[in-house]
């Protein structure tokens, strides 16, 4: 048995302690080397698979010299460490053995580990050196291969000179300088190489021609269109309520309204289904993005729902959602920017790139906030798909304010205009101008029994004030006309307050506070009069009051309210920046006995109106276009017939185009569509509905058509935009010119000059000038439905 003295044990322990940290260090170096080799070799092998990713060729191979240099340094470092460690071990062993004298004796399997460790380190160093040589050979081979590929594709990765793609070279220059400005370019594979620029600009965007060496099969394979599904009317709205979501007071209000009107929507669907008969209706996939409710737009409406804030926009959106759903279309609803991006397929980044997939929606309904959000995040796809967008626009946008260049040059630019859309894509709350599409909303419709009960329960001396916010009661002079009204009627208010009565409300007014909609309806059913203070403009409440048997009394504005003299009209987008009353639709389309418009500053006129109203008996009245059936009918017609993705024809007829298909009416006052002339294919409204009149100087086409019991129809302007139309109206044109002007086509006196429209987006029913007699296209309309002609359904 071999014995070891204590000094020998101490020496062995010292040796193990000395070498253990180094052992761990060497293992770490080895592991790091292995990882580096795998990464380096993996990059080279992936670079050699040229067909997989052309974006990686240049980047990976250029890393070759650096890889070889690192491997050489690691090999040299390991060799130096071996030499120093070998000397250290010899020094340590000789010192310990000298101190131990000759007493220490090791067995063969218990020799100091230094010697074996040195051999392992030397082996690792040799292996690293061998691997470095092999990697160097692989990298040299890869560089040679890359050189051949570069020579073969150098011409193919230069911007081509193709007259069909004139912007290609300029876009490549832009990409060289700015491709790192948005992460979305890297998302689509751009890595700074010429090839990646051209691939992106030809396959993701469309500024460059396809590269001939690229596999075009995948790029050209368009997704198969889904089989057409027929839309079926729906009466159960429970799924719609789920789609609308919650969490916001505005959405809760909209859902309550939808539930309350559910029975009326179901009845309207049955009536319209009977009217349409066997008409085939394709189901559309529709995205509804309510931009003003997103946090990014501020969502100023939701916090004010329970504090008397305006509800008109939410009333309209609730009815739009319900109408689209009842008509049987596929619906998706978003009220946040994140939801919008997800549904559109917006790539990560700052919005410079197109969508990652074809737009999955046939139509998008949104507002100006949503329109701005889509423009910021859809890149070039916004321009491609904007023809599918419908903008819910309370006050409307006339052509002069919609055309960016024209609006800028002629002072029509506003905060919300200049989108260069087809003006019919803007959908209004009331039929303000026929240049836009009338969307509307609905009011509750009463049956005959309810109407009789209301007439029997009316108080002859009860008035309700239109205004739930205390700020509306700050109108100047209210004490004077309210004092007169108080002599004849008991005045009620529904002004919101938290703890104390609003000081703006006079003491003789009985304020009920903010009422839930059903209770407010009951108050209207008892009242004789619903009186407005001049604001808000064109809300839904007056129609609800008239539908519940009230007479609506409003102020005539003198002078008219405009953006120049009234801050609440700032940002309007049309000649309607001047309004003559609080509710022009009620004044012009309903009128007496249901609507009275008087000058509140004229005490005698105001008092006479109150006396006359007290003697007047009216039945509850609701225009058909504001019933559930009327709105369903109108939106159905829009979805079936309005297509703004078809490229519009030129504003000017071709040089050898046939003469206009019109004849002078027997009484020689206007033009009509010739009976023996075929209809213009795809025209909606149908061209046979057209009647063309020459307006008197200073008269707009909107008013000219109304003078003849008709509606101006801007889609008919291209048919009239020719010298032949003037000649058939027996108007002598000494000269004919074409210009961009929203009043053209028109005839100017003196001078006998005829002017034609040069820009299709500027065809406008609105606008007038005493210099011009405008050529106006008019049409008939369905009773109670001004948006549709007799043959439009």
C-alpha positions, 0 to 999 in steps of 0.5 A: 500500500502506498502512503502519501504524506500531508505535504504531497496532498497539499501539492496535489490540491494546489495543482487541481485548484490552479488548473480548474479555472483554466479548464473551464475557460478552455471549455468556454473557448471551445464552445464559442469556437464551435458556435462561431463555426456553425454560424459561419458555415451555415451562412456560407451554405445558405449563401450558396443556395442562390435560388432561396434568397437573392437578398443574402448573397452579397451580405453573407459572402462579404463576411468571408475575410472577417471569418478567416481572420477571426479563426486565425486569431483564435488559433494563434491565441490557443497556441500562445496559451498552450506555451504559457500554460506549459511553462507555468505547469513546469515551474509549478511542478518543479517548485512543489517537488523541490519542497516535497523532497523525494518523499512523494510518489504518484501512481500511474493513474494519479499523475498530476493532471497538468500533463494530460490537460496540455495534450488536450489543449494542443489537440484543440489548437491543432483542430482549430487550425485545421478547421480554419484551413478548411473554412478558408477553402470553403470561403474562397470557393464561395467568393468565386461562385459569388463573382460568377453570379454577380457577373451573370446578373449585373445587368439584370440588377440595374434599373431598366429603361422601359417607357412603360415604367418611367418612374423606375430609375427615380424610385431606385434612386429614392430607395438607395437613399431612403430604404432605411427610413421605414422598417416595412422595406426590410419586412418585404426583403429589402437589404440595401442591394440593387436586386432587392430594390428592383424586386421590391419595386416590381413585385411589391410596388409597381414602378418597375418591370418584372425581373426576367430571372425571377420566378414569376409564377408566385407573383402572377398567381392572383388569389382565386375569387371567392364564389359569389354568395347571395345576400339574404335579409336578416331580422335577428340582430344579436350577432350585429350587437356582438360585432359592435363591441363595447367598453365605450359609452358611445358604443353602448348608446349605439347598441341600445338604439339598435335594440330599440328599433329592432322590430322596425328594422325587421318589418322594413326588411320584409317590405323591401324584400317584397318590393325587390322580388327575385332581384339577385343581390351579391353579398359584399364584404364590408369593413366599417371603421368609425375613426372618430371613436378611436383613441388616436383621434381623441374620441371626444364623443364617448365621454360626453354621451352621458353629459348631453353631448352631440349624438347625431353622429352615433345615431347615424353610425348605428343606423348604417351598421344596422342597415348593412347587416339587415341587407345581408352583407358580411360586416367587420367593425373596428373602432381602434387603429390596431384593429384597422391595421390588422384587418387591412393587412398593414405591414410593420413600420411607418406606413410607407409600404403597401398592404401585405395582401389584397384588400379583403373588403369590397367596401369600406365605410369610414369618416374623415378621421378613419380616412386620414388613418388609412392614408397614413398606414396603407401606403400605395394601397390607399391610392389603389383601393380608395375607390372602395371607400365611402366617407360618412360626411355630416355636412358634405364636400362639394367638388370645388373643395374636394379637388386638391389642386383646384381648391388650393389655387382658388381658395376653397381649401379647408381642414377636411377637403382636398381628397380627390375622391369622386364626390359621390363617395361622400355620404351625408346626413341630409340631402344637402347637395346632389353632388354627394350621396345622401346616406341619412339615418332613421327616426322611429316610425309610429303606427296608426294606433300610436299616432291617434294616441299622440294626437289625443294626448297633446298639451296645447301649451307645452314647448320643449327646447332643443339643446341638452348642453348648457353652452347652447343656452348662452345664445344672445337675446334668448331672454327676450324671445323666451319671455314671449314664448313663456307668456303662451306656453310652459317651457321644458328643457333637458339640460344636463347638470351634475349637482346644481341647476345650470345658471344659463337656464332661466328659472321659468324653464322646467328642466328635466335634466338629461333624459334617456331616449325613451323618456325623451320620446315621451316628452316629445309626444306630449309637447306641442312645440319643439324650439331650436336656438340656432345650434346644433346644425342639422341634427336628428332631433327635429325630425324625431320631434316632427315624427312625434307630432311636434311643430319645429320652430327655428331661427332664420339667420340674418345674416346667414351663418358662415365660416367668416362670421360664426366659428361653429361653421369653420371647416365646412366644405361647400357653398353651404358654408352659408346657411340661412337656418338651423335646419335647412332640410326641415325648412326646404323639404318639409316646411309648413305646417310642420316647420316654421322659420322666423326671425327671432330678433323680430319680436312681432314676427316671433309672437305672431308665429307662436299664436299661429302655431297654437292654432295649428293642428298637425299629425305626426309626420316622417319623410319616407327617406328617414324610415327604416325601409327608406334607408334600406332601399337607398343603401341597397341601390348604392351598393348594387349600382355605385362603382367608383373603381371603373375609370371615368371617361374623359371630361371632353368628348373625342374629336370624332365622337357622335353627336349628343343623344338629345333632342329639344323638348316640344316646348323648346325649353330643355333637352331630353334623351332621344327615344330612338337612342340607345342608353349609355351602358353602365350608366346609373342613374339610367340616362333616359331620366336626364333633362337638361336646362340652361340656368338663368345667370347667377343660378346654381344647377341645384336650384335650377332643377328644383325650380322645375320639380327635379333634382340635379344629377352630376353623373349626367354632366359628361353627356352634356359637356359638348358644344352640340348640347349648346347648339341644340338648346339654340345657344350660339357659341362664337368660341368654345374653350375647355378649362378647370372650373366647377361652374362649367359647362356654361355659357358666358354673356356678353361674348357668346362664349361656351365653356366646357369642363376639363376635369371630371372631378369638378362637375358640380351641381353647386355654385353660381356666378352672375357671369354664367348661365350654367348647363344643368343635368336634372332628373326625376325622383321617387316620392319621398326619396330624393336620392333615387330616380323613378327607374333607379331601384 
